[in-house]
Amino acid sequence: MTMAPLFLVLAGAAGLGVYNLMHWLRGERRPGLIAAHLLLGIGGAEGLVSILHGSSVGDDDPARATAKTALLLLAAAIGTGFAAPLLRKSGFANLALAAHVCAGAAGFLLTLSLSGRL
């Protein structure tokens, strides 16, 4: 099973996230781009779940554990991305966005490290 479409979706989500970050630093919000970033991120996580369930590696394979860790990081990125706007008034939005960026980048890099192993 090829992972190229998954890499393209996650790279698109990461690139759009960087573009959204540049707008956010200028004090602008682009709801359409944020929605596209959200859909690509969720699609990437779902693609990783599909590849994980369709792979023929055993339960004790280190690649499977890496994939599960990447999936948990992507889920954490999705959760903190949803939480950031809700925490805007409490002052924790910046912390949630920092956690979102770190978890998303780590999940993306771990997914990249799975190339050819699943």
N, C-alpha and C positions, 0 to 999 in steps of 0.2 A: 504494500500500500504506500502510495507516495504522499509525502508531507508537504510538497510544494504549495498546494492551495492554502494549507494552514499557515505556512510561512508568509504568503502574500497577504492573507487577511490580517494576521497579527502585525505585520510590518505596516500595513495601511492604518491600523488602529494606533500604532506607535507614532507614525508620522503625523497623523491627524491630531494626536495628543500633543505633540510638540508644537504644531501650528496653533492649536487652541491655547496652549500655554503662552505663546507669544501675544495672542490677543488679550488673554487674561492679565498679563503683565502691563499692558497698555490701558487696562481698565475697561475693556470691551468684552461683550458676551455675544457669541454667535450661536443661537439655539439650534439651528440646522446642522452646523458642524459638530456641535456637542452630541446631538442625536445620532449622527453618522458614526462618531467615535464610539458611542455606547453600543450601537448595533454591531460594529466590527469587533469590538472587544468581547461581547457576548457570543458572537459567531465564532470567534477564535477559540474561546473556552469550550463551546459545544463541539467544534471540530476536533479538539484535543480529546474530549470524551469519546467521540466516535472512533478515533484512531486507537485509543486505549482499549476500547471494548472489542474492536475488530482485529487487534494485533494477535499474533500467535506466540508471543513471549509468555513464559511461565510467570506465576505469581511471585517467585523468588528471584526473578531477574532484576538487576539494578536499574535497567532502563525503565521498567515498570514503576519502580519507586521514584525515579526521577520525574517521570511523567505525572505521577500523582502529586508530587511536591509542586511541580509547575502548575498543575491544575488548582491546587490550593492557593498558590500565590495569585493566579489570575482571578480566582473567586474573591480573594481579599481585595484585589484592586477594584473589582466591580463593586463590592460592598462599600469600600471607602469612597469610591467615586459617587455613589448614590448618597452617602452620608454627608459629603462636603457641603452641598447647598442647604441641607437641613440644619447644619451647625453654624451657619453664617452669623446668626445673631449672638451665639454664645462665644464666639471668638476662637473656636476650635476648627474652623474651616481650613485655615492654612495648614494646620497639623494633619488634617484628614487628606488634603491634597498632596502633601509631602509623602504620606504613607501610600497614597494611591500611585504616585509616580514610582516610588521604590518597589512596591509589590508588583506593579505592572512590568517594570523593566526587568526585575529578577525573573518573573514568570516567562517573559518573552525570551530572555537569554537561556533559561533552562530548556525551553521548548526548542530553541535553536540547537542546543547541545544534543538533542535526541535524534538529529539527522542521521538516518540510516540504521538506527538501532531498534526502531519499532517496526 
